[in-house]
């Protein structure tokens, strides 16, 4: 499934959501509550901006080197007897999971 069709689906769902005034009001209040909590937390830490900057740099580094980290993760998994499955999209993921589940016997918990 392409990102374009996902975006259309999301936009269509958002239109439906926005037609329900009670939901929109709830969503708005929930967002403002979260923002207020974030602002209180930020105000309680003098080094808030430095922490935000550090987190941003860590995120950028991680995303820039994601392929390397994923390959290292896979190598460590294999070293510990764990099989890693890679999927290009949700459909392939579902096929992999279905295949795995079809080939095992599940026990009642």
N, C-alpha and C positions, 0 to 999 in steps of 0.2 A: 504494500500500500504506500502510495507516495505521500510526501509531506503536504502537498497541495490538497489532496482529498481529505487528509486529516484536518487541515486548517478549515476547510469548508465544513466538515462535520462539527468541529469545535464552534465555528461561527454560528452554525444553525442551532446548536445546543444552547449557545449563549443567548441567541435571540429568544428562544423558548423560555430560558431561565429569567430573562429580563422582563418578560410579560407577567411574571408572578411578583407583584409588588411586595408581598410579605417576605418572599425569599430575598429580594433585592435589599430590603431594609435590614433583614437579618445579616446578610453578607456585609453590608456597609458597616453595621455596628460591630461585627466580629473583626473586620479589618482595623477599624479605629481602636478597638480594645487592644489588639496586638501591637499597633503602632505606639499607643500610649505606654504599654509595658516595655517595649523596646526603648522608648525615649527615657523612661525612668531608669532602666538598666544603664543606658549610656551616660546619663547624668551622674550615676553613682560611681563611675570609674573615670578618674582623671585621664587615664591613658587610652580611653575608648577609641579615639581616632588612630592612634598608633597601632592598636590591636586590629582595627578594621583594615589598615594598610597592610599589615603583616598577613592577615588572612587573605587579602586580595592577591598578594605576591605568591603565597603558597598555592592558591587556586590556579593562578596563571602558570606557575611552574609545573604543577601536577597535570594540568590539561595539555600543556606543551609537550610533556614527556609521557603522556598516557600510554602510548604504544609500548614504550620501554617497560613501564611499570606492569602493564598487563602481561607482557611476555615473561617478566620475572616472576609474577604471580603464578602463571601457568607452569613455569619450570619448577617452582617450589611445590606446587600441587603434585606434579608428576613425581617428584622426589619423595613425596609422602604417600604415593599410591592413589592419588585422587585424579580422576579423569575430568578434564575441562572440556566443555562444549561451547562452541562459538556460533552465534546466530547473527545473520545480517539484519534481521527485522523480527517483528513480533510473530509473523506467520511461521518463519523458520524455527523460532523458539518453541512455539506450540507443537510443531512436528517433532522436535527433539524430545520435548517433555513427554508427549504422547508415546513416542517410541520407547522411551525408558520405562514408563509406567506399564506399557503393554508387555514388557519383557521381565517383569518382576512379580512376585507373589506378595501381596500386601497382607499384613497380619492385622487382626483386630487389636486395638489398643485398649 
